[in-house]
Amino acid sequence: MHRMTLGKMQNPVRGFLHGGAAVAAVVATILLLVRTPTWPTRIAIIVFGLGFVALYTTSSLYHAVPW
């Protein structure tokens, strides 16, 4: 089985999908923050959202950049 490549990207599909998920995580975090009435919940959403953004950004770079 042959892996799909795009230039130097080893796994471009996963790279693009996880990059899109990182953008979606930013949007979702902002939408949740706007709708949340209390500060303790906002802090929890910020921590959760930053974790998701970091996870998908790191995964996107891992799959997109040749190591």
N, C-alpha and C positions, 0 to 999 in steps of 0.2 A: 504494500500500500504506500502510495506517495503522498507526502504532506504538501499542502498548498502553501506557496510562498508568494510574497509581494515585495520585490526588491530585496532588501536585507531582512525584512520581517519574516520570522520563522513561522508564526501562527497568526496571520492578519485577522482572521475572523474573530478569534477570541480577543485579540487586542482591541478591535473596533467595538465589539459588543461590550466589553468591560469598560471601555472609555465612555460609551453611551450610558452605561449603568452609573458611572461616576457622575455624569451630568444630571441624570435623573435623580440621583441621591441628593444632589445639591438642591434641585427644584423641590423635591419632596420635603426636605428639611425646612426650607423656607416656608412652604405652605403649612406645614405643621406648626411652625413657630408663630405664624400669623393667627392661627386658630386657637392657640393655647392661652388660657386665661391666667394661669399662675406661674410664678417664677420658678419654683422647684421643678415643675414639669418642663418648663422651657430649658432649664439647665440639663435635664435628662435627655431631651430631644437634641440639644446641641452636641452632647457627648456621643449619643447614638449616631447622629448624622455625620459627625466628623469621623467616627469609626468606619462607617460605610463608605464615605468618600475616600478615605485613606486606603481601605481594602481594595476597592475597585480601581483606584488610580495605580496602586502598586501592581495589581494583577495585570492591568492594561499595559503598563511599561514592561513588565516581565515577559508578556507574550509578544509585544511589538518590537522591542529593542533586542538586537542580537547580543548575547553575553559571551 
